[in-house]
Amino acid sequence: MAMAMGWLLVAFLFTLLLVRVAIGYAHRRGMLDQPGQRRSHQLPTPRGGGIGIVLAMLVCLPGIGWSYPATWPFSVIAGLAGALILVALAGWWDDHRSLPVLPRLAMQLLAVFGFSATVLTTGLSFWWLPLLLAAGVWSINLHNFMDGIDGLLAQQVVFVASGLAWLAWTAVQPMLALAAATLAAATLGFWCYNRPPARIFMGDVGSGSLGLLIFAFSAMLWRIEHALLWPALLLSSAFVVDASLTLLTRMWHGRRWYTAHREHLYQWLVRRGGTHAGADMAYLIWNLLVAAPLTWLACSHPWLALPITMAAYLAAAVLWLSLKRRCLRRHPFKVRHVIA
């Protein structure tokens, strides 16, 4: 317990320090997100603060893996660290100067492939590789899509990582539990600077890296016990539903779905006059009142996990549609002039 608390403290304090340094660095390099039609903030704000979380995890992951050598092969930890470096480098480059879509996607695929290959060598069939590649790349980009207002992504990752840590603990996986808890602690350190009103944004270096880590820890849980996939998906239900339905809606209407926009539900909640803190609270309420209890129920009753997950996602989709329509009815002029 003392060792675990030590790693959590290291991750939290290390991130606090590095994010403070990142604020000064971003100002010196002119890495400022300016307000605009497709942005939800009102003042120029530095970006790239997610580098603090990345470096904290790169310091902690090898140490945690070394502390529990019999739990997972060190090759899996090394594969995860290598994947994290690749995704973070792509994001860091994009935060400094725009990185084209294809090179960024190639680096993401290479990162997910490297990590997934190490997991598959633990005894899984390589027929699972295409599914892992799709899930990993989607998670990276999903979390990037959902990083659009102050505090939301950091708050979500603290919740999901804490839930994954609990799931790993119930599965008697102390190394994985501590790794996920360390991610929650590091992200909490960043949230201290990113909560509304944000002093710094995460940037692609942070959002993509967090998406990779959430995917990786969920995949490791699935490797231990396939039934744990459903409670892991329940933890991320708010983000998965919002990002997926928004993307499908934009594709259905023939819009350029790959370009920046403000059409996610959390962005509409702000556009209709709400605050960033209020939108964050809406997602937190879902997580605490719906996702968390259902995660416990699915974990304690594995034979009900799949129908519980399906019901939760259906309820989230219905709620998404209801809230989105309410937001659009309040802005009929804006609806007719949405920029594709």
C-alpha positions as CSV (number, residue, x, y, z in Angstrom):
1,M,0.0,0.0,0.0
2,A,2.8,2.4,0.8
3,M,4.5,1.7,-2.5
4,A,1.2,2.3,-4.4
5,M,0.6,5.5,-2.6
6,G,4.1,6.6,-3.5
7,W,3.6,6.0,-7.2
8,L,0.3,7.9,-7.1
9,L,1.9,10.8,-5.4
10,V,4.8,10.8,-7.8
11,A,2.4,10.9,-10.8
12,F,0.3,13.7,-9.3
13,L,3.1,15.9,-8.3
14,F,5.2,15.3,-11.3
15,T,2.3,16.2,-13.6
16,L,1.6,19.4,-11.5
17,L,5.2,20.5,-12.0
18,L,5.5,19.7,-15.7
19,V,2.2,21.3,-16.6
20,R,3.4,24.5,-14.9
21,V,6.5,24.3,-17.0
22,A,4.4,23.6,-20.1
23,I,2.4,26.8,-19.6
24,G,5.6,28.9,-19.7
25,Y,6.9,26.9,-22.7
26,A,3.7,27.4,-24.7
27,H,3.7,31.2,-24.1
28,R,7.4,31.4,-25.3
29,R,6.7,29.3,-28.4
30,G,3.4,31.0,-29.2
31,M,1.4,27.8,-28.8
32,L,-1.9,29.5,-28.1
33,D,-5.3,28.5,-29.1
34,Q,-7.1,31.6,-30.3
35,P,-10.9,32.0,-29.9
36,G,-12.8,31.4,-33.1
37,Q,-16.1,30.3,-34.7
38,R,-15.2,26.7,-34.2
39,R,-13.8,27.1,-30.6
40,S,-15.6,27.2,-27.3
41,H,-13.2,29.4,-25.4
42,Q,-13.1,33.2,-25.2
43,L,-9.4,34.0,-24.5
44,P,-6.1,32.9,-26.0
45,T,-5.0,29.8,-24.1
46,P,-1.8,27.8,-24.2
47,R,-2.0,24.2,-25.4
48,G,0.2,21.2,-25.0
49,G,-0.2,20.6,-21.2
50,G,-0.9,16.9,-21.7
51,I,2.8,16.4,-22.1
52,G,2.9,16.4,-18.3
53,I,0.7,13.4,-18.1
54,V,2.6,11.6,-20.8
55,L,6.0,12.1,-19.1
56,A,4.6,11.1,-15.7
57,M,3.2,7.9,-17.1
58,L,6.5,7.1,-19.0
59,V,8.3,7.5,-15.6
60,C,5.8,5.4,-13.6
61,L,4.8,2.6,-16.0
62,P,8.2,0.9,-16.1
63,G,8.6,1.2,-12.3
64,I,5.1,-0.3,-11.7
65,G,5.8,-3.1,-14.1
66,W,9.1,-3.9,-12.4
67,S,7.4,-3.9,-9.0
68,Y,5.0,-6.7,-10.2
69,P,7.2,-8.8,-12.5
70,A,5.0,-11.9,-12.3
71,T,1.8,-10.2,-13.3
72,W,2.5,-9.2,-16.9
73,P,5.5,-9.8,-19.2
74,F,7.7,-6.8,-19.3
75,S,7.4,-6.9,-23.1
76,V,3.8,-5.7,-22.7
77,I,4.8,-2.8,-20.6
78,A,7.6,-1.9,-23.0
79,G,5.1,-2.2,-25.9
80,L,2.7,0.2,-24.1
81,A,5.5,2.7,-23.4
82,G,6.7,2.6,-27.0
83,A,3.2,3.1,-28.3
84,L,2.7,6.0,-25.9
85,I,5.9,7.7,-27.1
86,L,4.7,7.3,-30.8
87,V,1.2,8.8,-30.2
88,A,2.6,11.5,-28.0
89,L,5.2,12.5,-30.6
90,A,2.5,12.8,-33.3
91,G,0.4,14.9,-31.0
92,W,3.4,17.1,-29.9
93,W,4.3,17.7,-33.5
94,D,0.7,18.6,-34.3
95,D,0.5,21.0,-31.4
96,H,3.6,22.9,-32.7
97,R,2.7,22.8,-36.4
98,S,-0.1,21.0,-38.2
99,L,0.6,17.4,-39.0
100,P,-1.3,16.0,-42.0
101,V,-3.9,13.4,-41.4
102,L,-2.2,10.4,-43.1
103,P,1.1,10.6,-41.3
104,R,-0.7,11.1,-38.0
105,L,-2.9,8.1,-38.7
106,A,0.1,6.0,-39.7
107,M,1.9,6.8,-36.4
108,Q,-1.3,5.9,-34.5
109,L,-1.7,2.6,-36.4
110,L,2.0,1.7,-35.8
111,A,1.6,2.5,-32.1
112,V,-1.5,0.4,-31.6
113,F,-0.1,-2.4,-33.7
114,G,3.1,-2.6,-31.5
115,F,1.2,-2.7,-28.3
116,S,-1.5,-5.1,-29.6
117,A,1.2,-7.5,-30.9
118,T,2.7,-7.8,-27.4
119,V,-0.7,-8.5,-25.9
120,L,-1.4,-11.1,-28.5
121,T,1.9,-12.9,-27.8
122,T,0.5,-13.7,-24.3
123,G,-1.6,-16.5,-25.8
124,L,-4.3,-14.8,-27.9
125,S,-5.0,-15.6,-31.6
126,F,-3.7,-13.0,-34.1
127,W,-7.1,-13.0,-35.6
128,W,-8.0,-10.4,-32.9
129,L,-5.4,-8.0,-34.3
130,P,-7.8,-6.1,-36.8
131,L,-10.3,-5.5,-34.0
132,L,-7.6,-4.3,-31.6
133,L,-6.2,-1.9,-34.3
134,A,-9.7,-0.5,-35.0
135,A,-10.5,-0.1,-31.3
136,G,-7.2,1.5,-30.5
137,V,-7.2,4.1,-33.3
138,W,-10.8,4.9,-32.6
139,S,-10.1,5.5,-28.9
140,I,-7.2,7.8,-29.7
141,N,-9.3,9.9,-32.0
142,L,-12.5,9.7,-29.9
143,H,-10.7,11.3,-26.9
144,N,-9.2,13.9,-29.2
145,F,-12.7,14.8,-30.5
146,M,-14.1,15.1,-27.0
147,D,-11.4,17.5,-25.8
148,G,-13.2,20.7,-26.7
149,I,-14.1,22.5,-23.4
150,D,-12.4,23.2,-20.1
151,G,-11.9,20.2,-17.9
152,L,-14.2,17.7,-19.6
153,L,-11.6,15.2,-20.9
154,A,-9.5,15.3,-17.8
155,Q,-12.5,14.8,-15.6
156,Q,-13.6,11.8,-17.8
157,V,-10.2,10.2,-17.7
158,V,-10.0,10.5,-13.9
159,F,-13.4,8.7,-13.7
160,V,-12.7,6.0,-16.3
161,A,-9.1,5.3,-15.1
162,S,-10.4,5.0,-11.5
163,G,-13.1,2.6,-12.6
164,L,-10.6,0.5,-14.6
165,A,-8.3,0.4,-11.5
166,W,-11.2,-1.0,-9.5
167,L,-12.0,-3.6,-12.2
168,A,-8.4,-4.7,-12.3
169,W,-8.3,-4.9,-8.5
170,T,-11.4,-7.1,-8.4
171,A,-9.7,-9.3,-11.1
172,V,-6.6,-9.7,-8.8
173,Q,-4.4,-7.7,-11.1
174,P,-2.5,-5.3,-8.8
175,M,-0.1,-4.1,-11.5
176,L,-2.8,-3.1,-13.9
177,A,-4.9,-1.6,-11.0
178,L,-1.9,0.6,-9.9
179,A,-1.1,1.6,-13.5
180,A,-4.7,2.7,-14.1
181,A,-4.9,4.5,-10.8
182,T,-1.6,6.3,-11.6
183,L,-3.2,7.5,-14.8
184,A,-6.1,8.9,-12.8
185,A,-3.6,10.6,-10.4
186,A,-1.6,12.1,-13.2
187,T,-4.7,13.4,-15.0
188,L,-6.0,14.9,-11.8
189,G,-2.8,16.8,-11.5
190,F,-3.4,18.2,-15.0
191,W,-7.1,18.9,-14.2
192,C,-5.9,21.4,-11.5
193,Y,-4.7,23.7,-14.3
194,N,-7.4,22.7,-16.9
195,R,-10.6,23.0,-14.8
196,P,-12.8,26.0,-15.8
197,P,-11.5,28.5,-16.5
198,A,-8.6,26.6,-18.0
199,R,-5.1,27.9,-17.7
200,I,-3.8,25.5,-20.3
201,F,-5.3,23.0,-22.8
202,M,-4.3,19.4,-23.1
203,G,-3.4,19.5,-26.8
204,D,-3.2,16.5,-29.1
205,V,-0.2,15.3,-27.2
206,G,-2.4,14.7,-24.2
207,S,-5.8,13.8,-25.7
208,G,-4.4,11.1,-28.1
209,S,-2.2,9.7,-25.4
210,L,-5.0,9.4,-23.0
211,G,-7.1,7.6,-25.6
212,L,-4.3,5.1,-26.2
213,L,-3.9,4.4,-22.4
214,I,-7.7,4.0,-21.9
215,F,-7.7,1.5,-24.8
216,A,-4.6,-0.3,-23.6
217,F,-5.8,-0.8,-20.0
218,S,-9.3,-1.9,-21.3
219,A,-7.6,-4.4,-23.7
220,M,-5.5,-5.8,-20.9
221,L,-8.6,-6.3,-18.7
222,W,-10.3,-8.0,-21.7
223,R,-7.2,-10.2,-22.0
224,I,-7.5,-11.3,-18.4
225,E,-11.3,-12.0,-18.6
226,H,-13.3,-11.3,-21.7
227,A,-16.4,-10.4,-19.6
228,L,-14.6,-7.4,-18.2
229,L,-14.9,-5.7,-21.5
230,W,-18.5,-4.8,-20.9
231,P,-18.0,-2.9,-17.6
232,A,-15.0,-1.2,-19.1
233,L,-17.2,0.0,-22.0
234,L,-19.9,1.2,-19.5
235,L,-17.3,3.5,-17.9
236,S,-16.7,5.2,-21.3
237,S,-20.4,5.3,-22.4
238,A,-20.8,9.0,-22.3
239,F,-17.9,9.8,-24.5
240,V,-18.4,6.8,-26.9
241,V,-22.0,7.7,-27.5
242,D,-21.4,11.5,-28.0
243,A,-18.4,11.0,-30.3
244,S,-19.9,8.2,-32.3
245,L,-23.4,9.7,-32.9
246,T,-21.9,13.1,-33.7
247,L,-19.6,11.5,-36.3
248,L,-22.3,9.4,-37.8
249,T,-24.6,12.5,-38.0
250,R,-22.0,14.6,-39.8
251,M,-21.3,11.7,-42.2
252,W,-25.1,11.2,-42.8
253,H,-25.5,14.9,-43.7
254,G,-22.5,14.9,-46.0
255,R,-20.4,17.2,-43.9
256,R,-16.6,17.2,-43.8
257,W,-16.6,15.0,-40.6
258,Y,-12.8,15.1,-40.3
259,T,-12.7,18.9,-39.9
260,A,-12.9,21.0,-36.7
261,H,-16.5,21.7,-35.6
262,R,-18.7,22.4,-32.6
263,E,-21.4,19.8,-33.0
264,H,-20.8,17.5,-30.1
265,L,-23.5,17.5,-27.4
266,Y,-21.1,19.0,-24.9
267,Q,-20.3,21.9,-27.3
268,W,-24.0,22.5,-27.9
269,L,-24.6,22.7,-24.2
270,V,-22.1,25.5,-24.1
271,R,-23.4,27.1,-27.3
272,R,-26.9,27.4,-25.9
273,G,-25.6,29.6,-23.1
274,G,-24.4,27.1,-20.6
275,T,-21.0,27.2,-18.9
276,H,-18.1,24.8,-19.3
277,A,-18.5,23.8,-15.7
278,G,-22.2,23.1,-16.2
279,A,-21.5,20.9,-19.2
280,D,-18.8,19.0,-17.3
281,M,-21.3,18.5,-14.5
282,A,-23.8,17.0,-16.9
283,Y,-21.3,14.3,-18.0
284,L,-20.3,13.8,-14.4
285,I,-23.9,13.2,-13.3
286,W,-24.3,10.5,-16.0
287,N,-21.0,8.9,-14.9
288,L,-21.8,8.8,-11.2
289,L,-25.6,8.0,-11.3
290,V,-25.7,5.7,-14.3
291,A,-22.3,4.5,-15.5
292,A,-20.7,3.7,-12.1
293,P,-23.7,1.7,-10.7
294,L,-24.1,-0.2,-13.9
295,T,-20.4,-1.0,-14.1
296,W,-20.6,-2.5,-10.6
297,L,-23.7,-4.5,-11.6
298,A,-22.1,-5.8,-14.8
299,C,-18.9,-6.7,-12.9
300,S,-20.8,-8.5,-10.1
301,H,-23.2,-10.3,-12.5
302,P,-21.1,-11.3,-15.5
303,W,-24.0,-13.2,-17.2
304,L,-25.9,-9.9,-17.3
305,A,-23.0,-7.7,-18.4
306,L,-23.8,-7.7,-22.2
307,P,-27.5,-6.8,-21.9
308,I,-26.7,-4.2,-19.2
309,T,-24.2,-2.6,-21.5
310,M,-26.6,-2.6,-24.5
311,A,-29.4,-1.1,-22.3
312,A,-27.0,1.6,-21.0
313,Y,-25.8,2.6,-24.5
314,L,-29.4,2.7,-25.8
315,A,-30.4,4.9,-22.9
316,A,-27.4,7.2,-23.6
317,A,-28.3,7.4,-27.2
318,V,-31.9,8.4,-26.5
319,L,-30.7,11.0,-24.0
320,W,-28.2,12.3,-26.5
321,L,-30.9,12.7,-29.2
322,S,-33.3,14.4,-26.7
323,L,-30.7,16.9,-25.4
324,K,-29.4,17.6,-28.9
325,R,-32.9,18.3,-30.3
326,R,-33.6,20.6,-27.3
327,C,-30.4,22.5,-28.0
328,L,-31.1,22.8,-31.7
329,R,-34.6,24.1,-31.1
330,R,-33.2,26.9,-29.0
331,H,-30.9,28.0,-31.9
332,P,-33.0,27.7,-35.1
333,F,-30.9,30.3,-36.9
334,K,-27.6,28.6,-36.0
335,V,-29.0,25.3,-37.2
336,R,-29.5,26.7,-40.7
337,H,-26.0,28.1,-40.8
338,V,-23.9,25.3,-39.4
339,I,-20.5,25.3,-41.0
340,A,-19.7,21.9,-42.5
